[in-house]
Amino acid sequence: MARAVICKGDPTSHGGKVLEGNENATCLGKPIALKGHKTYCPLCKGQFPIAEGLGHHSFGGIGTVVEGMKTACGATLIATQHVMTVDDGGGGSGGGGAVTGDSPSQAAPGAQNSPAAKVAGQPGAAYAGTFRAIDEHTGEPIAGLPYRIDLPDGTSLRGVTGADGRTEPVQHHDPATVTLHWETLEDKS
């Protein structure tokens, strides 16, 4: 099941809000929250860290936080955006997908499942994932959208999204950061 990513400023079920996020990984300009980032809780009267994070989707090795996860005081986190979601099933190759509806020329904030390095399709890779393009107004997948995935070794994977809006899978044995760029005709010249 895909759940929306939590960002800085998102509310909690106790009336509080997320105070921190990863400034290097954003969704719609808001930093994405990771396990351990602080929240404020007016009900419990204090600041409390986010107690949960995905094990199969991370930035810098720290788990991404999605809607429904809890803070240390027990508050439930509530997403205010549904443009970027992550499948909460995770682990080995082919699991899950990040969803982004950012404009075609804007870089998306990272791949899903602790995005991978070097080459696509390494059998038995511990880290695997895809990006998925979703129209933020209709919620429908965007097929045929050109993309470029920049890998840590300096190489890039290029392609177009499939009928389901997904890029080709990126897999590797070690966690690393990859960057997705939705390309326009101007980007290719």
ChimeraX commands (.cxc) that place a marker at each C-alpha (Angstrom):
marker #1 position 0.00,0.00,0.00 radius 0.5
marker #1 position 1.35,3.43,-0.90 radius 0.5
marker #1 position 1.44,6.00,1.88 radius 0.5
marker #1 position 2.17,9.71,1.58 radius 0.5
marker #1 position 5.58,10.98,2.66 radius 0.5
marker #1 position 5.63,13.26,5.73 radius 0.5
marker #1 position 7.23,16.70,5.34 radius 0.5
marker #1 position 8.34,19.51,7.65 radius 0.5
marker #1 position 5.25,21.39,8.84 radius 0.5
marker #1 position 2.85,18.42,8.57 radius 0.5
marker #1 position 0.42,18.03,11.50 radius 0.5
marker #1 position 0.11,15.29,14.12 radius 0.5
marker #1 position -3.00,13.77,15.68 radius 0.5
marker #1 position -2.17,15.62,18.94 radius 0.5
marker #1 position -2.40,19.02,17.25 radius 0.5
marker #1 position 1.36,19.38,16.87 radius 0.5
marker #1 position 3.58,19.58,13.83 radius 0.5
marker #1 position 6.78,18.25,12.31 radius 0.5
marker #1 position 9.61,20.70,13.04 radius 0.5
marker #1 position 12.44,19.20,10.98 radius 0.5
marker #1 position 13.12,17.59,7.64 radius 0.5
marker #1 position 15.98,16.73,5.30 radius 0.5
marker #1 position 16.73,20.00,3.48 radius 0.5
marker #1 position 18.44,18.00,0.67 radius 0.5
marker #1 position 15.33,15.90,-0.06 radius 0.5
marker #1 position 12.18,17.89,-0.67 radius 0.5
marker #1 position 8.66,17.37,-1.92 radius 0.5
marker #1 position 6.91,20.43,-3.34 radius 0.5
marker #1 position 9.64,22.52,-1.73 radius 0.5
marker #1 position 9.13,21.10,1.77 radius 0.5
marker #1 position 11.91,19.04,3.44 radius 0.5
marker #1 position 11.06,15.34,3.81 radius 0.5
marker #1 position 10.88,14.04,7.40 radius 0.5
marker #1 position 13.10,11.16,8.48 radius 0.5
marker #1 position 13.14,8.94,11.55 radius 0.5
marker #1 position 14.48,10.93,14.51 radius 0.5
marker #1 position 13.44,14.36,13.26 radius 0.5
marker #1 position 11.71,16.46,15.90 radius 0.5
marker #1 position 8.03,17.24,16.26 radius 0.5
marker #1 position 6.24,19.58,18.66 radius 0.5
marker #1 position 3.30,18.26,20.68 radius 0.5
marker #1 position 1.04,20.75,22.51 radius 0.5
marker #1 position -0.87,17.88,24.16 radius 0.5
marker #1 position 2.25,16.30,25.69 radius 0.5
marker #1 position 3.92,19.71,26.10 radius 0.5
marker #1 position 7.27,19.23,24.42 radius 0.5
marker #1 position 9.38,18.22,21.47 radius 0.5
marker #1 position 9.51,14.54,20.56 radius 0.5
marker #1 position 11.40,12.65,17.84 radius 0.5
marker #1 position 9.65,10.70,15.12 radius 0.5
marker #1 position 9.89,7.12,16.35 radius 0.5
marker #1 position 9.39,5.28,13.07 radius 0.5
marker #1 position 10.83,5.26,9.56 radius 0.5
marker #1 position 10.78,2.90,6.60 radius 0.5
marker #1 position 13.55,0.33,6.53 radius 0.5
marker #1 position 13.48,-0.02,2.74 radius 0.5
marker #1 position 13.35,3.68,1.76 radius 0.5
marker #1 position 15.85,6.11,3.20 radius 0.5
marker #1 position 17.90,9.23,2.63 radius 0.5
marker #1 position 21.47,8.99,3.92 radius 0.5
marker #1 position 20.61,5.66,5.54 radius 0.5
marker #1 position 17.85,7.16,7.73 radius 0.5
marker #1 position 14.31,5.87,7.15 radius 0.5
marker #1 position 11.75,8.00,5.35 radius 0.5
marker #1 position 8.62,8.77,7.39 radius 0.5
marker #1 position 5.17,8.14,5.92 radius 0.5
marker #1 position 1.61,8.93,6.96 radius 0.5
marker #1 position 0.37,6.92,9.95 radius 0.5
marker #1 position 3.76,6.53,11.64 radius 0.5
marker #1 position 4.17,7.66,15.25 radius 0.5
marker #1 position 6.20,10.11,17.27 radius 0.5
marker #1 position 7.83,9.18,20.60 radius 0.5
marker #1 position 4.83,10.68,22.44 radius 0.5
marker #1 position 2.43,8.46,20.49 radius 0.5
marker #1 position 1.02,11.07,18.09 radius 0.5
marker #1 position 0.19,9.87,14.59 radius 0.5
marker #1 position 1.72,11.79,11.67 radius 0.5
marker #1 position -0.67,13.20,9.04 radius 0.5
marker #1 position 0.49,14.05,5.50 radius 0.5
marker #1 position -0.64,17.29,3.90 radius 0.5
marker #1 position 0.49,16.26,0.41 radius 0.5
marker #1 position -0.24,13.14,-1.59 radius 0.5
marker #1 position 2.01,13.85,-4.56 radius 0.5
marker #1 position 4.88,11.72,-3.23 radius 0.5
marker #1 position 4.02,8.34,-1.80 radius 0.5
marker #1 position 6.07,5.25,-1.00 radius 0.5
marker #1 position 4.92,1.65,-1.04 radius 0.5
marker #1 position 5.28,0.45,2.53 radius 0.5
marker #1 position 6.00,-3.14,1.60 radius 0.5
marker #1 position 9.75,-3.02,0.82 radius 0.5
marker #1 position 12.88,-4.95,0.85 radius 0.5
marker #1 position 14.22,-6.84,-2.13 radius 0.5
marker #1 position 14.12,-6.10,-5.82 radius 0.5
marker #1 position 11.02,-4.69,-7.39 radius 0.5
marker #1 position 9.35,-3.56,-4.18 radius 0.5
marker #1 position 7.44,-0.33,-4.10 radius 0.5
marker #1 position 7.72,2.97,-5.83 radius 0.5
marker #1 position 8.12,6.63,-5.15 radius 0.5
marker #1 position 5.46,8.85,-6.61 radius 0.5
marker #1 position 6.04,12.40,-7.68 radius 0.5
marker #1 position 3.92,14.91,-9.50 radius 0.5
marker #1 position 6.54,17.64,-9.63 radius 0.5
marker #1 position 6.78,19.64,-12.84 radius 0.5
marker #1 position 8.66,17.90,-15.66 radius 0.5
marker #1 position 11.72,20.13,-15.37 radius 0.5
marker #1 position 12.05,19.86,-11.59 radius 0.5
marker #1 position 14.22,17.14,-10.08 radius 0.5
marker #1 position 12.34,14.69,-7.94 radius 0.5
marker #1 position 13.59,14.19,-4.40 radius 0.5
marker #1 position 15.14,10.75,-4.54 radius 0.5
marker #1 position 14.30,7.21,-5.39 radius 0.5
marker #1 position 12.47,4.68,-3.30 radius 0.5
marker #1 position 13.81,1.70,-1.39 radius 0.5
marker #1 position 17.13,3.25,-0.35 radius 0.5
marker #1 position 17.91,4.12,-3.95 radius 0.5
marker #1 position 20.67,2.34,-5.60 radius 0.5
marker #1 position 23.87,2.92,-7.47 radius 0.5
marker #1 position 25.80,1.88,-10.55 radius 0.5
marker #1 position 23.57,-0.39,-12.65 radius 0.5
marker #1 position 19.96,-1.36,-13.00 radius 0.5
marker #1 position 18.99,-4.97,-12.49 radius 0.5
marker #1 position 21.57,-6.53,-10.18 radius 0.5
marker #1 position 20.07,-9.90,-9.16 radius 0.5
marker #1 position 19.48,-10.28,-5.43 radius 0.5
marker #1 position 20.14,-6.61,-4.74 radius 0.5
marker #1 position 19.21,-5.51,-1.23 radius 0.5
marker #1 position 18.20,-2.02,-2.41 radius 0.5
marker #1 position 15.83,-1.56,-5.31 radius 0.5
marker #1 position 13.21,0.83,-6.50 radius 0.5
marker #1 position 11.51,2.80,-9.19 radius 0.5
marker #1 position 10.13,6.28,-9.58 radius 0.5
marker #1 position 6.54,6.79,-10.68 radius 0.5
marker #1 position 5.12,9.85,-12.43 radius 0.5
marker #1 position 1.58,10.72,-11.34 radius 0.5
marker #1 position -0.53,13.63,-12.55 radius 0.5
marker #1 position -1.14,15.62,-9.36 radius 0.5
marker #1 position -4.56,16.81,-10.59 radius 0.5
marker #1 position -6.05,13.52,-11.84 radius 0.5
marker #1 position -4.00,10.97,-9.87 radius 0.5
marker #1 position -3.41,9.03,-13.11 radius 0.5
marker #1 position 0.03,7.67,-14.12 radius 0.5
marker #1 position 1.92,9.63,-16.77 radius 0.5
marker #1 position 3.14,7.31,-19.54 radius 0.5
marker #1 position 5.86,8.25,-22.03 radius 0.5
marker #1 position 7.49,10.92,-19.85 radius 0.5
marker #1 position 11.24,11.17,-20.57 radius 0.5
marker #1 position 13.53,10.89,-17.53 radius 0.5
marker #1 position 17.18,10.73,-16.54 radius 0.5
marker #1 position 18.39,9.01,-13.36 radius 0.5
marker #1 position 21.86,10.21,-12.29 radius 0.5
marker #1 position 23.85,7.56,-10.42 radius 0.5
marker #1 position 26.63,8.15,-7.85 radius 0.5
marker #1 position 29.32,6.83,-10.21 radius 0.5
marker #1 position 28.57,9.66,-12.66 radius 0.5
marker #1 position 26.62,7.61,-15.17 radius 0.5
marker #1 position 22.97,8.14,-16.05 radius 0.5
marker #1 position 20.05,5.95,-17.01 radius 0.5
marker #1 position 17.66,7.44,-19.57 radius 0.5
marker #1 position 14.26,6.26,-20.64 radius 0.5
marker #1 position 10.56,7.04,-20.73 radius 0.5
marker #1 position 7.97,6.00,-18.18 radius 0.5
marker #1 position 5.89,2.92,-18.95 radius 0.5
marker #1 position 2.11,2.67,-19.13 radius 0.5
marker #1 position 2.01,2.56,-15.31 radius 0.5
marker #1 position 4.09,5.77,-15.08 radius 0.5
marker #1 position 7.15,3.95,-13.68 radius 0.5
marker #1 position 10.80,4.27,-14.61 radius 0.5
marker #1 position 13.01,1.24,-15.05 radius 0.5
marker #1 position 14.11,-0.29,-11.72 radius 0.5
marker #1 position 17.41,0.73,-10.17 radius 0.5
marker #1 position 19.01,-1.95,-7.96 radius 0.5
marker #1 position 22.22,-2.37,-6.02 radius 0.5
marker #1 position 23.73,-4.13,-3.02 radius 0.5
marker #1 position 24.66,-0.90,-1.18 radius 0.5
marker #1 position 22.49,2.12,-0.32 radius 0.5
marker #1 position 23.27,5.28,-2.24 radius 0.5
marker #1 position 21.50,8.37,-3.47 radius 0.5
marker #1 position 20.30,8.71,-7.03 radius 0.5
marker #1 position 18.65,11.77,-8.56 radius 0.5
marker #1 position 15.69,11.74,-10.92 radius 0.5
marker #1 position 15.17,14.46,-13.50 radius 0.5
marker #1 position 11.95,14.64,-15.49 radius 0.5
marker #1 position 13.17,15.84,-18.85 radius 0.5
marker #1 position 11.57,18.20,-21.33 radius 0.5
marker #1 position 12.44,18.62,-24.99 radius 0.5
marker #1 position 14.69,21.57,-24.04 radius 0.5
marker #1 position 16.65,19.34,-21.61 radius 0.5
marker #1 position 17.61,16.94,-24.38 radius 0.5
marker #1 position 19.12,19.50,-26.78 radius 0.5
marker link #1:1,2 radius 0.2
marker link #1:2,3 radius 0.2
marker link #1:3,4 radius 0.2
marker link #1:4,5 radius 0.2
marker link #1:5,6 radius 0.2
marker link #1:6,7 radius 0.2
marker link #1:7,8 radius 0.2
marker link #1:8,9 radius 0.2
marker link #1:9,10 radius 0.2
marker link #1:10,11 radius 0.2
marker link #1:11,12 radius 0.2
marker link #1:12,13 radius 0.2
marker link #1:13,14 radius 0.2
marker link #1:14,15 radius 0.2
marker link #1:15,16 radius 0.2
marker link #1:16,17 radius 0.2
marker link #1:17,18 radius 0.2
marker link #1:18,19 radius 0.2
marker link #1:19,20 radius 0.2
marker link #1:20,21 radius 0.2
marker link #1:21,22 radius 0.2
marker link #1:22,23 radius 0.2
marker link #1:23,24 radius 0.2
marker link #1:24,25 radius 0.2
marker link #1:25,26 radius 0.2
marker link #1:26,27 radius 0.2
marker link #1:27,28 radius 0.2
marker link #1:28,29 radius 0.2
marker link #1:29,30 radius 0.2
marker link #1:30,31 radius 0.2
marker link #1:31,32 radius 0.2
marker link #1:32,33 radius 0.2
marker link #1:33,34 radius 0.2
marker link #1:34,35 radius 0.2
marker link #1:35,36 radius 0.2
marker link #1:36,37 radius 0.2
marker link #1:37,38 radius 0.2
marker link #1:38,39 radius 0.2
marker link #1:39,40 radius 0.2
marker link #1:40,41 radius 0.2
marker link #1:41,42 radius 0.2
marker link #1:42,43 radius 0.2
marker link #1:43,44 radius 0.2
marker link #1:44,45 radius 0.2
marker link #1:45,46 radius 0.2
marker link #1:46,47 radius 0.2
marker link #1:47,48 radius 0.2
marker link #1:48,49 radius 0.2
marker link #1:49,50 radius 0.2
marker link #1:50,51 radius 0.2
marker link #1:51,52 radius 0.2
marker link #1:52,53 radius 0.2
marker link #1:53,54 radius 0.2
marker link #1:54,55 radius 0.2
marker link #1:55,56 radius 0.2
marker link #1:56,57 radius 0.2
marker link #1:57,58 radius 0.2
marker link #1:58,59 radius 0.2
marker link #1:59,60 radius 0.2
marker link #1:60,61 radius 0.2
marker link #1:61,62 radius 0.2
marker link #1:62,63 radius 0.2
marker link #1:63,64 radius 0.2
marker link #1:64,65 radius 0.2
marker link #1:65,66 radius 0.2
marker link #1:66,67 radius 0.2
marker link #1:67,68 radius 0.2
marker link #1:68,69 radius 0.2
marker link #1:69,70 radius 0.2
marker link #1:70,71 radius 0.2
marker link #1:71,72 radius 0.2
marker link #1:72,73 radius 0.2
marker link #1:73,74 radius 0.2
marker link #1:74,75 radius 0.2
marker link #1:75,76 radius 0.2
marker link #1:76,77 radius 0.2
marker link #1:77,78 radius 0.2
marker link #1:78,79 radius 0.2
marker link #1:79,80 radius 0.2
marker link #1:80,81 radius 0.2
marker link #1:81,82 radius 0.2
marker link #1:82,83 radius 0.2
marker link #1:83,84 radius 0.2
marker link #1:84,85 radius 0.2
marker link #1:85,86 radius 0.2
marker link #1:86,87 radius 0.2
marker link #1:87,88 radius 0.2
marker link #1:88,89 radius 0.2
marker link #1:89,90 radius 0.2
marker link #1:90,91 radius 0.2
marker link #1:91,92 radius 0.2
marker link #1:92,93 radius 0.2
marker link #1:93,94 radius 0.2
marker link #1:94,95 radius 0.2
marker link #1:95,96 radius 0.2
marker link #1:96,97 radius 0.2
marker link #1:97,98 radius 0.2
marker link #1:98,99 radius 0.2
marker link #1:99,100 radius 0.2
marker link #1:100,101 radius 0.2
marker link #1:101,102 radius 0.2
marker link #1:102,103 radius 0.2
marker link #1:103,104 radius 0.2
marker link #1:104,105 radius 0.2
marker link #1:105,106 radius 0.2
marker link #1:106,107 radius 0.2
marker link #1:107,108 radius 0.2
marker link #1:108,109 radius 0.2
marker link #1:109,110 radius 0.2
marker link #1:110,111 radius 0.2
marker link #1:111,112 radius 0.2
marker link #1:112,113 radius 0.2
marker link #1:113,114 radius 0.2
marker link #1:114,115 radius 0.2
marker link #1:115,116 radius 0.2
marker link #1:116,117 radius 0.2
marker link #1:117,118 radius 0.2
marker link #1:118,119 radius 0.2
marker link #1:119,120 radius 0.2
marker link #1:120,121 radius 0.2
marker link #1:121,122 radius 0.2
marker link #1:122,123 radius 0.2
marker link #1:123,124 radius 0.2
marker link #1:124,125 radius 0.2
marker link #1:125,126 radius 0.2
marker link #1:126,127 radius 0.2
marker link #1:127,128 radius 0.2
marker link #1:128,129 radius 0.2
marker link #1:129,130 radius 0.2
marker link #1:130,131 radius 0.2
marker link #1:131,132 radius 0.2
marker link #1:132,133 radius 0.2
marker link #1:133,134 radius 0.2
marker link #1:134,135 radius 0.2
marker link #1:135,136 radius 0.2
marker link #1:136,137 radius 0.2
marker link #1:137,138 radius 0.2
marker link #1:138,139 radius 0.2
marker link #1:139,140 radius 0.2
marker link #1:140,141 radius 0.2
marker link #1:141,142 radius 0.2
marker link #1:142,143 radius 0.2
marker link #1:143,144 radius 0.2
marker link #1:144,145 radius 0.2
marker link #1:145,146 radius 0.2
marker link #1:146,147 radius 0.2
marker link #1:147,148 radius 0.2
marker link #1:148,149 radius 0.2
marker link #1:149,150 radius 0.2
marker link #1:150,151 radius 0.2
marker link #1:151,152 radius 0.2
marker link #1:152,153 radius 0.2
marker link #1:153,154 radius 0.2
marker link #1:154,155 radius 0.2
marker link #1:155,156 radius 0.2
marker link #1:156,157 radius 0.2
marker link #1:157,158 radius 0.2
marker link #1:158,159 radius 0.2
marker link #1:159,160 radius 0.2
marker link #1:160,161 radius 0.2
marker link #1:161,162 radius 0.2
marker link #1:162,163 radius 0.2
marker link #1:163,164 radius 0.2
marker link #1:164,165 radius 0.2
marker link #1:165,166 radius 0.2
marker link #1:166,167 radius 0.2
marker link #1:167,168 radius 0.2
marker link #1:168,169 radius 0.2
marker link #1:169,170 radius 0.2
marker link #1:170,171 radius 0.2
marker link #1:171,172 radius 0.2
marker link #1:172,173 radius 0.2
marker link #1:173,174 radius 0.2
marker link #1:174,175 radius 0.2
marker link #1:175,176 radius 0.2
marker link #1:176,177 radius 0.2
marker link #1:177,178 radius 0.2
marker link #1:178,179 radius 0.2
marker link #1:179,180 radius 0.2
marker link #1:180,181 radius 0.2
marker link #1:181,182 radius 0.2
marker link #1:182,183 radius 0.2
marker link #1:183,184 radius 0.2
marker link #1:184,185 radius 0.2
marker link #1:185,186 radius 0.2
marker link #1:186,187 radius 0.2
marker link #1:187,188 radius 0.2
marker link #1:188,189 radius 0.2
view
